[in-house]
Amino acid sequence: MKRSQVNDIIREGDAFIRSFGYVMPPFAYWTPDEMKARRHSSAGIFEARLGWDITDYGQGKFSDLGLFLFTVRNGRFEDMKKGAGMLYAEKIMISRKDQLSPMHRHVIKAEDIINRGGGRLVLELFMPDEEGGIDQNAEVSVPVDGTIRKLPAGGLLKLDPGESVTLLPGVWHAFWAEGKDVLIGEVSTVNDDLTDNIFREPIGRFSDIDEDEQPLHLLVSDYERWIG
């Protein structure tokens, strides 16, 4: 992706989020220079990988295959091992109309996926087999706002605004927006996008950036290179 495209997506996404009354944290708007200046006093942002995350999964076709994310808060895996501490994470996301977030699962993370507004959010779901792969035959059983919904393997779960689904570790899922763009909330256990995303197809989690202009705001995938 070109940096200019990423900058435009951030601007458009920020406006879309604000249209629903969701207010981003102040650090969302720090410039790259401000981020560098605060790398010690705000080290928790970089350690937890909070911030903007625009991905085309390395495929270069964001409008068809991609996702807008912003990690608002994130705990520590060290606390999960102890069973006490900050064991949770929160994201705000945007799935554009008919834009696919590809089939994947998580090894550790359990998550609630919430339709915060816009169109209908559609999830294609599979249960894992004994090796962790996709079980093409097993019935899918997931809680939707506390009520169990059962679907055939590969069934489509459609969430209207206000509805949510709980996905436990191992459940395979892909999703997209139907009708119009969807604002998505995610509340989960600790999030690790570097190691805890298992994709069905051999694709990347982050975008390759062509630096055709300066970044409006840094992405979480920029931190190591820009901040150190």
C-alpha positions, 0 to 999 in steps of 0.5 A: 500500500502507498502511504498516501492511501494509508493516510487517506484511510485513516482520515476517512476511518476517523470521520466514520468512527466519529459519526457514531459518537465514538471518541478516540484517545488523544494519542491517536492524533500524535504526529510521528515526531510527537510519538518519537518524543514520547517514546520513553514517557509513553513506552506502554503504547509501543510495548502494547502495540496500541494505535492505528493498524491498516492492513491489506494482508500484504495483497495490495487490494485493500478495498477487496481484502483488508481491515481498519483497526485501532487498538485502544488498550491491551494487556500483557501475556505475562499477566495471563500466565499469572492469571491476574492483572490486565488480561484484556484488550479492546479494538475499534475496527471498520469493515467496508462494504463487501471487504473481506477479512480472511479466514483465520483463527487464534490460538490464545485470544477469545474475543467478542466481535460487536456490530457497533453500527452501520450495515450488517456484519457477516461472519463465516464460521468453522470449528477446528478439527483435532489438528487445529485445521478447519472441520468441514463437517462439525456444527458451529455453536457460538454465543450471540449475546448470551444465546447459543446459535448453531450453524452448519460448518461454513454457515453465515452468522449475520449480526445487526447493529448492537449484536455481538458474537463470542469466538473462543480460541480455535474457532475459524472466522472470516467476516465482511460488511453487508449493505454498508460499512460497519463499525466493529468493536472487539473486546478480547483477552490479551491481543498479540497480532505478531504470533496469534493469527493463524490464516487459512491461506499463506498471507501476511498480517500487515501491509507493505508500505510504499513511502510516497509521502510522510505518515499522518500517524504511525501504524503499529507496524511502523513502531520498530522502524520509526521509534526503535 
